[in-house]
């Protein structure tokens, strides 16, 4: 059975008493050791050295009331017991050196005595598990029980042991993660796990966060949601400042970010605060951070580390305590190796880094995002829009297929659903609209792809026929078509295409070989000539 060990501060007023009334007055530290149903094997009594005489008196009285209790007086030097930072550091040092043995000892943390600050610090250290054990709160005896030890309550701060509290915290966490996902019931396990972790990081730290991923994966939206979550938790007071670094150039970049003083350069007719100063006590989102020049990178690093920077043309530092969220679609480590991005800046912003997956990597989430976009459009335009069954099935089949490129990820999906909603005459999206939208998306991606082989095949064959050819075979077929179009006739094309193999054969009919090859894909010389 574990031994009970009490840890508590000496009560300068509560534990004092004249010789005559020491045993009639309620003294929490002494009376804890008088409880009939609680045996304290050891009492770790914490006190300031200037009250050592009182501590010795209390220790002697404990030994009288409870001979089985060992009392150890621990002198802690605290200049100001009402200074939270000082008290926490002193108590933390004590805890750090204390030889806790939770296998054989049960620690009871008496917060009845000491200043409110010492009680708060013990609570914080216990909640963080630096100070293991359970909180002990003592209550004086009722008037009818005067002279008795009073009563006690033991509180375990391991909230997971309390079903109702655990459920409340679990519910709050689920609400926070749903908020970060804009309320979309996403189904991708990896994405959901990432959002769970970001939720914890968002509410527990102010260190920089790096979000990287393809364009349209939602970096800016997630950054704003992180800000709004922290704002909801009353962790920040300032604004959300979003900056696309690719739009910043030259002196204008320095001025936009850090502000300037009047006369700093030609045209600077008045002081400018700067975006980083405007984000004081808020969040800054630097999208496309790789686009910053070397000077801006150096000053951003200083602003993050020192919470201060010099405006352009200024000789006095300006303070701005902001949290940075950076976004990029580039490989910043590769840019460091090429010398275009500072290694120390990457190290500073890379503590919490998350890669947002592309839409093609989150196909499970396409359907719920379509529903989200429909609801968003309906709210904005005050009319409910939905697919009919046939149209929804056709759109989802295309959206989930390998044919759907979603090159701009969620931007493509949002634009597509918005077009469908806009063209829907009433409240239903029909199959004809879906078919036109699918063809529009095919054309858009075809032009954006800039793949000569694919373009050449599309000029000869329909998209459906191309999708029936293995990707491995498409470049070869495209090359054959290119040679045929550059040749005068079938024989000329055959000689060019089989120039090597024909030298290794006694007899050959290049025209026939080429004709059979084209027929394999449903093509003829006439198709290519046309």
CORQUI-V757053 format. One record per pair of residues at least 6 apart in sequence whose C-alpha atoms are under 6 Angstrom apart, sorted by the first residue. I is the first residue (numbers start at 1). GAP is how many residues later the second one is. Records with the same first field share a line. If there is no record, write none. Layout:
I: GAP + GAP
//
This chain:
2: 102 + 103 + 104
3: 38 + 102 + 103
4: 36 + 37 + 101 + 102 + 103
5: 35 + 36 + 37 + 38 + 101 + 102
6: 37 + 101 + 102 + 103
7: 36 + 37 + 102 + 103
8: 37 + 38 + 102
9: 36 + 37 + 38 + 104 + 105
10: 36 + 37
11: 102 + 103
14: 13
15: 12
24: 123
30: 32
31: 118
40: 29
41: 28
42: 27 + 28 + 29
43: 28
44: 28
45: 27 + 28 + 29
46: 28
47: 28 + 29
48: 27 + 28 + 29
49: 26
59: 12
82: 35
84: 33
88: 33
107: 26
108: 25 + 26 + 27 + 28
109: 25 + 26 + 27
110: 26
111: 8
112: 25 + 26
125: 6
126: 6
134: 21 + 22
135: 19 + 20
136: 17 + 18
137: 15 + 16
138: 13 + 14
139: 11 + 12 + 13
140: 10
141: 9
160: 6
180: 45
186: 179
187: 177 + 178
188: 174 + 176
206: 117
208: 116 + 117 + 141
209: 116 + 143 + 144
210: 115 + 116 + 117 + 140 + 143
211: 116 + 142 + 143 + 144
212: 115 + 116 + 117 + 143
213: 116 + 142 + 143
214: 115
215: 193
216: 192 + 193 + 194 + 195
217: 141 + 192 + 193
236: 45 + 46
237: 44
238: 42 + 43 + 44
239: 40 + 43
240: 42 + 43 + 44
241: 43
242: 42 + 43
243: 43
244: 43
245: 42 + 43 + 44 + 46 + 47
246: 45
256: 18
257: 17 + 18 + 19
258: 16 + 53
259: 13 + 14 + 15 + 52
260: 11 + 12 + 51 + 52 + 53
261: 10 + 52 + 53
262: 6 + 7 + 8 + 9
264: 49
277: 43
280: 40 + 41 + 42
281: 40 + 41
282: 40
283: 39 + 40 + 41
284: 40
285: 40 + 41
286: 40
287: 39 + 40
288: 39 + 40
301: 44
303: 6
307: 12 + 13 + 14
308: 10 + 11 + 12
309: 8 + 9
310: 7
335: 6
336: 6 + 7
359: 50
378: 6
385: 42 + 43
386: 42
387: 41 + 42
388: 42
391: 39 + 40
406: 6
453: 22 + 25
457: 21
484: 9
487: 6
490: 21
491: 20
494: 16 + 17 + 20
518: 6
//
